Amino acid sequence: MLNTALNKADLIYLLTQQEKLDSSMRDTHGIKKRHWLENMTKEHTIALNVEKHEFINEAYQTWKYWKKKPMNTALILEEAIDVIHFVMLILNKPTINIEKTAKETANWIMSAHPLQDRNAVKNAILVLSEIPNHPRQVLTLVLQILDYYGFDVLDILNAYKKKNAKNFERILEGY
């Protein structure tokens, strides 16, 4: 089992916090919720793709054979949290039932296995870079990679809380 396996309660927390952030974002930018849900899929998909690739770039140890600089695991976690923010945003879009979404997502994550070696991580990174933005698959791959680098659920939740607070600050500052 993954040390990064978010359970249903963790996912309810993340989904709820994400909706609060998204609601504030909509209010700040004058975006109607219906427009957000129905017409902003392209923007959210592009954002998730960018964040996936920023995460992949920071997790370079397994695939950038030419780079000798030591990896900064704090940056890996930071970029993973950005991915998780957009995954939660996308998971929230079609649903009015956070509990059901959390349960289905937790079940998806629970079926994942730890990555055993560098080659398995490289394969996960390749899949992550190529797959369409299926949010549960993206989340599971990110969690598997974080698990490989020694992170756990508390690391993820604490980093999410910190980044979420920063995102609210950015809204207030007109970022």
Kinemage of the C-alpha trace (Angstrom):
@kinemage 1
@onewidth
@group {chain A} dominant
@subgroup {mainchain}
@vectorlist {calphas} color= white
{ca met a 1} P 0.000 0.000 0.000
{ca leu a 2} L 1.150 3.521 -0.746
{ca asn a 3} L 2.250 5.756 2.140
{ca thr a 4} L 0.661 8.516 0.082
{ca ala a 5} L -2.731 6.803 -0.280
{ca leu a 6} L -5.249 9.517 0.437
{ca asn a 7} L -8.367 8.085 2.051
{ca lys a 8} L -11.968 9.187 1.639
{ca ala a 9} L -11.775 11.692 4.522
{ca asp a 10} L -8.564 13.208 3.116
{ca leu a 11} L -10.186 13.547 -0.294
{ca ile a 12} L -13.351 15.102 1.124
{ca tyr a 13} L -11.127 17.659 2.838
{ca leu a 14} L -9.172 18.403 -0.360
{ca leu a 15} L -12.286 18.591 -2.534
{ca thr a 16} L -14.024 20.880 -0.038
{ca gln a 17} L -11.023 23.174 0.327
{ca gln a 18} L -10.614 23.297 -3.437
{ca glu a 19} L -14.244 24.311 -3.915
{ca lys a 20} L -13.769 27.128 -1.386
{ca leu a 21} L -10.726 28.339 -3.329
{ca asp a 22} L -12.501 28.007 -6.666
{ca ser a 23} L -15.546 29.851 -5.351
{ca ser a 24} L -13.322 32.702 -4.197
{ca met a 25} L -11.578 32.680 -7.566
{ca arg a 26} L -14.908 32.852 -9.392
{ca asp a 27} L -16.113 35.709 -7.188
{ca thr a 28} L -12.866 37.651 -7.634
{ca his a 29} L -12.903 37.315 -11.413
{ca gly a 30} L -16.660 37.635 -11.896
{ca ile a 31} L -17.071 34.128 -13.297
{ca lys a 32} L -20.493 32.569 -12.945
{ca lys a 33} L -20.429 29.029 -11.546
{ca arg a 34} L -22.327 27.682 -14.566
{ca his a 35} L -19.735 29.206 -16.922
{ca trp a 36} L -16.926 27.739 -14.754
{ca leu a 37} L -18.487 24.285 -14.922
{ca glu a 38} L -19.546 24.240 -18.556
{ca asn a 39} L -17.222 26.529 -20.492
{ca met a 40} L -13.823 26.595 -18.799
{ca thr a 41} L -12.740 23.010 -19.387
{ca lys a 42} L -10.020 24.069 -21.834
{ca glu a 43} L -8.468 26.485 -19.358
{ca his a 44} L -8.487 23.901 -16.589
{ca thr a 45} L -7.121 21.170 -18.863
{ca ile a 46} L -4.265 23.388 -20.029
{ca ala a 47} L -3.477 24.323 -16.420
{ca leu a 48} L -3.382 20.668 -15.341
{ca asn a 49} L -1.114 19.793 -18.283
{ca val a 50} L 1.299 22.587 -17.391
{ca glu a 51} L 1.380 21.538 -13.733
{ca lys a 52} L 1.898 17.859 -14.632
{ca his a 53} L 4.923 18.762 -16.707
{ca glu a 54} L 6.351 21.094 -14.063
{ca phe a 55} L 6.070 18.180 -11.613
{ca ile a 56} L 7.720 15.814 -14.087
{ca asn a 57} L 10.529 18.292 -14.635
{ca glu a 58} L 11.244 18.441 -10.886
{ca ala a 59} L 11.209 14.622 -10.570
{ca tyr a 60} L 14.082 14.420 -13.026
{ca gln a 61} L 16.358 12.028 -11.171
{ca thr a 62} L 14.929 8.959 -12.895
{ca trp a 63} L 14.925 10.247 -16.456
{ca lys a 64} L 17.388 13.135 -16.888
{ca tyr a 65} L 20.491 10.973 -17.096
{ca trp a 66} L 22.575 14.028 -18.055
{ca lys a 67} L 21.711 16.077 -14.973
{ca lys a 68} L 24.058 15.669 -12.027
{ca lys a 69} L 22.555 18.341 -9.770
{ca pro a 70} L 20.888 16.805 -6.697
{ca met a 71} L 17.124 16.791 -6.808
{ca asn a 72} L 15.206 19.124 -4.520
{ca thr a 73} L 12.458 16.961 -3.035
{ca ala a 74} L 10.726 20.024 -1.557
{ca leu a 75} L 10.186 21.277 -5.117
{ca ile a 76} L 8.837 17.883 -6.178
{ca leu a 77} L 6.228 18.087 -3.422
{ca glu a 78} L 5.421 21.713 -4.233
{ca glu a 79} L 4.795 20.902 -7.891
{ca ala a 80} L 2.785 17.801 -6.941
{ca ile a 81} L 0.516 19.979 -4.827
{ca asp a 82} L -0.110 22.231 -7.824
{ca val a 83} L -1.154 19.144 -9.789
{ca ile a 84} L -3.390 18.028 -6.927
{ca his a 85} L -5.087 21.448 -6.818
{ca phe a 86} L -6.115 21.157 -10.470
{ca val a 87} L -7.086 17.498 -10.114
{ca met a 88} L -9.418 18.466 -7.265
{ca leu a 89} L -10.812 21.346 -9.335
{ca ile a 90} L -11.575 18.981 -12.210
{ca leu a 91} L -13.018 16.280 -9.929
{ca asn a 92} L -15.335 18.892 -8.410
{ca lys a 93} L -16.692 20.070 -11.762
{ca pro a 94} L -19.159 17.368 -12.758
{ca thr a 95} L -20.348 16.493 -9.287
{ca ile a 96} L -22.607 17.721 -6.591
{ca asn a 97} L -21.699 14.788 -4.379
{ca ile a 98} L -18.255 15.246 -2.852
{ca glu a 99} L -18.665 12.104 -0.723
{ca lys a 100} L -19.267 9.930 -3.785
{ca thr a 101} L -16.370 11.521 -5.672
{ca ala a 102} L -14.076 11.026 -2.672
{ca lys a 103} L -15.112 7.378 -2.263
{ca glu a 104} L -14.607 6.569 -5.953
{ca thr a 105} L -11.254 8.353 -5.983
{ca ala a 106} L -10.081 6.631 -2.782
{ca asn a 107} L -10.996 3.259 -4.315
{ca trp a 108} L -8.988 4.126 -7.417
{ca ile a 109} L -5.954 5.094 -5.317
{ca met a 110} L -6.206 1.980 -3.142
{ca ser a 111} L -5.737 -0.199 -6.217
{ca ala a 112} L -2.312 1.363 -6.875
{ca his a 113} L 0.908 -0.317 -5.866
{ca pro a 114} L 4.164 1.269 -4.745
{ca leu a 115} L 6.753 1.807 -7.456
{ca gln a 116} L 9.632 -0.525 -6.700
{ca asp a 117} L 12.513 0.917 -8.657
{ca arg a 118} L 13.797 3.728 -10.825
{ca asn a 119} L 12.521 2.107 -14.011
{ca ala a 120} L 8.989 1.858 -12.590
{ca val a 121} L 9.117 5.563 -11.698
{ca lys a 122} L 10.348 6.394 -15.184
{ca asn a 123} L 7.453 4.419 -16.659
{ca ala a 124} L 4.964 6.212 -14.383
{ca ile a 125} L 6.416 9.577 -15.427
{ca leu a 126} L 6.122 8.615 -19.094
{ca val a 127} L 2.481 7.605 -18.648
{ca leu a 128} L 1.797 10.817 -16.698
{ca ser a 129} L 3.315 12.882 -19.504
{ca glu a 130} L 1.282 11.175 -22.213
{ca ile a 131} L -2.145 10.433 -20.769
{ca pro a 132} L -5.168 12.609 -21.234
{ca asn a 133} L -6.161 14.357 -18.066
{ca his a 134} L -8.118 11.588 -16.418
{ca pro a 135} L -8.025 13.140 -12.952
{ca arg a 136} L -8.012 9.923 -10.904
{ca gln a 137} L -5.222 8.405 -12.980
{ca val a 138} L -3.178 11.615 -12.803
{ca leu a 139} L -3.638 11.790 -9.037
{ca thr a 140} L -2.721 8.141 -8.558
{ca leu a 141} L 0.452 8.439 -10.637
{ca val a 142} L 1.517 11.569 -8.753
{ca leu a 143} L 0.885 9.814 -5.429
{ca gln a 144} L 2.874 6.770 -6.556
{ca ile a 145} L 5.821 8.969 -7.538
{ca leu a 146} L 5.636 10.912 -4.267
{ca asp a 147} L 5.557 7.603 -2.402
{ca tyr a 148} L 8.732 6.506 -4.201
{ca tyr a 149} L 10.484 9.681 -3.041
{ca gly a 150} L 9.517 9.023 0.578
{ca phe a 151} L 6.550 11.324 1.111
{ca asp a 152} L 3.454 10.348 3.069
{ca val a 153} L -0.143 11.521 3.429
{ca leu a 154} L 0.720 14.054 6.145
{ca asp a 155} L 3.378 15.624 3.915
{ca ile a 156} L 0.795 15.993 1.166
{ca leu a 157} L -1.960 17.390 3.380
{ca asn a 158} L 0.376 19.846 5.121
{ca ala a 159} L 1.816 21.043 1.810
{ca tyr a 160} L -1.702 21.391 0.380
{ca lys a 161} L -2.820 23.492 3.362
{ca lys a 162} L 0.231 25.728 2.997
{ca lys a 163} L -0.254 26.191 -0.759
{ca asn a 164} L -3.993 26.699 -0.392
{ca ala a 165} L -3.377 29.486 2.136
{ca lys a 166} L -0.875 31.031 -0.287
{ca asn a 167} L -3.451 30.848 -3.091
{ca phe a 168} L -5.995 32.703 -0.959
{ca glu a 169} L -3.341 35.342 -0.197
{ca arg a 170} L -2.707 35.695 -3.921
{ca ile a 171} L -6.404 36.299 -4.552
{ca leu a 172} L -6.421 39.056 -1.933
{ca glu a 173} L -3.294 40.578 -3.449
{ca gly a 174} L -4.808 40.594 -6.951
{ca tyr a 175} L -2.397 37.963 -8.324
